[in-house]
């Protein structure tokens, strides 16, 4: 199972690997650290990574090559075909539509051509939500199995602080953003919204391209003592921190189809932890809140709309939200059966 990022925090891939191991398969994960790629995230990074990944896969004994996202697909497809192995493509997003590529038409076309040439030739295609599956059905004519990014809070999690470095000082209400600190994630909205919410603090758990910029922006505010950047957390620490939160923040700007159709991991995390959410009015995430009444939807992009929505959520006790119906539907124990069924279909379950 190949990814271009750091495997430590890729909970979707870790969750998939664990489910397949439970079903009797062996799962080997290959990420950026394992391949020791030197280039930065430019075209050189992707070229070097795919070259290293290709040779790694050629040396690796396996029955299925599992590409996670389009940026691993070329190496995985070439290795699978040369070795005569099955290939599964797992699209976590619409990769050519990420905000970083929307203004770069030439680069975007390269990734679109890779998808158009290779995805219809994969032995199985899966993705994170129905909107993404519908997109690829329209554009490539392929049918994708939807395996949603659901999560479960483990029985070992507790409401106590995970570590001293990942627990804000005790005070009022905690607003939690977890995930990449990248373009269009609404973190600046949350920083500004705190100016209207003196009873709240903001916790940002994650790293990304804009983390330094957001830290500097937060430092410029008079309320900067209520803003905490915890960086990258281990899954168990993030789980415990999520249980402590009063409101979960899931904001995305509509910067392209990738964000528009996104169903982020943290939606499932907040449902599992019983944390009400404020989400952007985008199809997949807003549908969860509308269907199960587990938070508020932003009336418009920006800090003022976010502050309005947060005031509505905070006016109701956290315990007053009923997550039972959402948990029954958004259950990883159900979703993971789809992965096992794919392996069964390929007649490879249990092969060593």
Secondary structure by P-SEA (a helix, b strand, c coil): cccccccccaaaaaaaaaaaaaabbbbbbbccccccccccccaaaaaaaaaaaaaaaaaccccbbbbccccccaaaaaaaaaabbbbbbbccccccccccccccaaaaaaaaaaaaaccccccbbbbccaaaaaaaaaaccbbbbbbcccccccccccccccccccccccccbbbbbbcccccccaaaaaaaaccccccbbbbbccccccaaaaaaaaaaccccccccccccccaaaaaaaaaaccccccccccccccccccccaaaaaaaaaccccccccccaaaaaaaacccccccccccaaaaaaaaaaaaacccccccaaaaaaaacccccaaaaaaaaaaacccccc
